[in-house]
Amino acid sequence: MFKDLFYPRQAVLVTASSSEKANITAVEWIMPVGEKPPMLALSLHNTSLTLDLMCTSMEFVVAIPTEKLREAVLLCGSTSGKFIDKFSEAALTQVKAKKVSAPLVLEAAANIECKVLNYTSAGDHTLVVGEVVETSLPKESREFAPLMFSATEKKYSQKVPEKPPA
C-alpha cells in the first residue's frame, strides 16, 4: 500500500477529555506544520473516541513516549477506549495539564498541550490542526530516541540517534 512508503514513523500518544471521560491513543500520523505560532497536525480515524473527545473539548495533549512505554503504546493503539480504560490498562498516570483539560502522561518524555484550530475530513480519517500552548519537558536533561512504528512489520522500535562526526 502507498502508506507503507512513509514508515517507519515516530509514534506518540494523544490524550483528550470531555466532562468526566478521558482517553488516550497511539498516533503515527503527526507532524509539525508551523513555528510562529507553533502548530502541529495529526490524523485520527473517524470512529476514534479520542477524536470525538478532541472535537468536543477543542483541546488535546501529545505525549512523547520512550522505549519504556513500548507496550503501553501498543495497547493504546490497538484497543478502543470505548470498551476499556486505556490509562489504567496501560499503567499510565494522568496528570493535570496547565492550559488544557486533556491530561498529561506522567511517564512520557515530554507533553505538548494543544488547542484545536480546525479539523477537516480526510476520507476515513480526520485531519486536526492544533496550536501548541504549553510544552512540559522533564526537569532533568536527558536524551531520548523516538519510539518508531513500522507498519509493514507491525512493531515498535527505538531509533538510535546518530552521533555527529568528530
C-alpha positions in Angstrom: 0.0 0.0 0.0 1.1 3.6 -0.6 1.0 4.4 3.1 3.7 1.8 3.8 6.2 4.0 1.9 6.0 6.5 4.8 7.2 4.1 7.6 8.9 3.8 10.0 7.4 6.9 11.7 7.6 8.3 15.2 4.8 7.1 17.4 3.2 9.4 20.0 0.4 9.2 22.5 -2.5 11.6 22.2 -4.9 12.4 25.0 -8.2 14.1 25.0 -11.1 14.6 27.5 -14.6 15.9 27.8 -16.6 16.1 31.1 -15.6 13.0 33.1 -14.2 10.9 30.2 -10.5 10.9 29.2 -8.9 8.7 26.6 -5.5 8.1 25.1 -4.5 6.6 21.7 -1.3 6.0 19.8 -0.7 8.1 16.7 1.9 7.9 14.0 0.4 10.3 11.6 1.6 13.5 13.1 3.8 16.4 12.1 4.8 20.0 12.9 3.2 22.4 10.5 4.1 25.9 11.8 6.6 27.6 14.1 5.1 31.1 14.8 2.9 30.1 16.4 4.0 26.5 16.9 1.4 24.2 15.4 1.1 20.5 14.6 -1.3 18.3 12.6 -2.4 14.8 13.2 -4.8 12.4 11.7 -7.3 10.2 13.6 -9.7 7.6 12.3 -13.3 9.0 12.1 -14.5 6.4 14.6 -11.9 7.3 17.2 -13.2 8.1 20.7 -10.1 10.4 21.1 -11.3 12.3 18.1 -14.8 12.7 19.5 -13.4 14.0 22.8 -11.0 16.3 21.0 -13.7 17.8 18.8 -15.9 18.4 21.8 -13.3 20.0 24.0 -11.2 21.5 21.2 -8.1 20.5 23.1 -5.6 17.7 23.3 -2.2 16.6 24.5 0.6 14.9 22.6 2.8 12.8 24.9 6.2 11.8 23.6 6.9 8.1 24.7 10.2 6.5 25.3 11.2 2.9 24.7 10.0 2.0 28.3 6.4 2.8 27.1 6.5 0.5 24.0 3.9 -2.0 25.4 1.7 0.9 26.6 1.8 2.5 23.1 1.0 -0.8 21.5 -2.0 -1.3 23.8 -3.2 2.3 23.3 -3.0 1.9 19.5 -4.7 -1.5 19.3 -7.7 -1.2 21.6 -10.7 1.2 21.9 -11.3 3.4 24.8 -15.0 2.8 24.2 -14.6 -0.6 25.9 -11.7 -0.2 28.4 -9.9 2.4 30.4 -6.6 2.5 28.4 -4.8 4.7 31.0 -5.5 2.0 33.7 -4.8 -1.0 31.4 -1.5 0.6 30.1 -0.5 1.6 33.7 -0.2 5.3 32.6 -0.6 8.1 35.1 -2.8 11.1 34.2 -1.5 14.5 35.4 -3.4 17.8 35.2 -2.3 20.0 32.4 -1.6 23.7 32.8 -3.6 25.1 29.9 -5.9 22.4 28.6 -8.4 19.9 30.0 -6.8 16.8 28.4 -4.4 15.0 30.8 -0.6 14.9 30.5 1.1 11.5 30.7 3.5 11.4 33.7 5.7 8.6 32.2 6.2 10.4 28.9 9.5 12.2 28.0 7.5 15.3 27.2 4.0 16.6 26.9 2.7 19.1 24.4 -0.6 20.9 25.2 -2.6 22.0 22.2 -5.8 23.9 21.3 -7.6 22.7 18.2 -7.5 25.4 15.5 -9.5 23.4 12.9 -10.3 19.9 11.7 -11.4 18.6 8.3 -12.5 15.4 6.7 -9.8 13.3 5.0 -11.8 10.3 3.8 -11.9 7.7 6.6 -9.7 10.0 8.8 -10.0 13.5 10.2 -7.1 15.9 10.0 -6.7 18.0 13.1 -4.5 21.1 13.3 -3.6 22.3 16.8 -1.7 25.3 18.2 0.9 24.4 20.9 0.0 26.4 24.0 2.3 24.7 26.5 5.2 22.3 26.5 6.3 20.2 29.5 9.7 18.8 29.4 11.4 16.7 32.1 13.4 18.6 34.7 16.5 16.6 34.2 18.2 17.0 30.8 18.3 13.6 29.1 18.5 12.5 25.5 15.9 10.0 24.3 15.4 8.3 21.0 11.9 8.5 19.5 9.8 5.4 19.5 9.3 4.4 15.9 6.5 2.3 14.4 6.9 0.1 11.3 3.5 -0.6 9.6 4.9 -3.3 7.4 6.5 -5.2 10.4 3.7 -4.2 12.8 6.2 -3.4 15.5 7.7 -0.6 17.5 11.4 0.0 17.8 13.7 2.7 19.2 15.6 4.8 16.7 19.1 5.3 18.0 20.3 8.9 17.5 23.3 9.2 15.2 26.4 10.8 16.8 27.8 13.7 14.8 31.1 13.1 13.2 34.1 14.1 15.3 
